[in-house]
Amino acid sequence: MSLLRTRRIPSLLSKIRCMSNIPENSVYGGPKPQNPNQRVTLTHLRQKHKKGEPITVVTAYDYPSAVHLDTAGIDVCLVGDSAAMVVHGHDTTLPINLDEMLVHCRAVARGAKTPLLVGDLPFGSYESSSNQAVDTAVRILKEGGMDAIKLEGGSPSRVTAAKAIVEAGIAVMGHVGLTPQAISVLGGFRPQGKNVASAVKVVETALALQEAGCFSVVLECVPAPVAAAATSALRIPTIGIGAGPFCSGQVLVYHDLLGMLQHPHHAKVTPKFCKQYARVGDVINKALSEYKEEVTNGSFPGPAHTPYKISDTEVSNFSNELQKLGLDKAAAAAADVAEKINISSEERD
């Protein structure tokens, strides 16, 4: 090859790159690299974990709550099967099904544009086989708009299911300790890891889920030393809920941390480990009571909330048309209200 041709090749490559709209360091012309104003990814979570920066996780079940999480800059939005209890009013998480979860997932996906979106696999949707688990996980992403899934438990079959889902190309968050879907076996919502055997099981189960490819593990309702041991043993982030401060991050249920359910009948829904950062339920109850009172005494809606006007001429013509239809009473009502509104306007002026 001549020296002249050798010199021309780099020049030609440079011109080709200039003609292309694909960045030089891109493998293909797909999505642009993430920036701080776009979706949190597993890479972001790994970076935070490596730096020792706590990861924030909150549940959401609908568009408004998702928008609130997005605005607050929460790292991970979990569409939890806890919706069965705090949204649907059940005593456990067991009754909610996949189709209901998908409705919640889609609503959240429309509202949360920045957090990593994780959807729970509901009870009964992944226990039968790895194939069933993968099929359900695929639906959570394709139909629910989620970025990842979460599954509970660390039994051999659950670990196998987690591995199969990861191998199918879907990110998985594990969940050990108190696993609400297993209350039939656990005998209720009981903390785990309170004796040696149980504590060791929590750590071993978390390690098994890590080896299956999970990107993080939720530690629910375990003593702080057990959570600290699991966090130290794992290379992936731990997300604590009722597990003390020695985890890589924390998760709380949206309604719990906001103090949404203040009625005594709902006290059982709010767990002991939850800090209420507000008493939104009190504000809601006060607003609804005031609304009822104002509707009852006739002060709402007043002039300020009756914005749509019709001219006197149109009212008169309207009344005439009503009379032609034999609706004399309706015609009189329209004319009477128009007169009252005019008098009220004159008094305000």
ABEGO torsion letter per residue (X at the ends): XBAAAAAAAAAAAAAAAAABABBAABABABBBBBBAABBBBAAAAAAAAAAGBBBBBBBBABAAAAAAAAAAGBABBBBBAAAAAAAAGBABAAABBAAAAAAAAAAAAAABAABBBBBBBBBGAAAABAAAAAAAAAAAAAAAGBABBBBBEABAAAAAAAAAAAAAGBBBBBBBEBBAAAAAAAGEBBBBGABAAAAAAAAAAAAAAAAAGBABBBBBGBBAAAAAAAAAABABBBBBBGAEAABABBBBBAAAAAGABABAAAAAABBAABBBABBAAAAAAAAAAAAAAAAAAGAOBBAAABABBBBAAAAAAAAAAAAAAGBAAAAAAAAAAAAAAAAAAAAAX
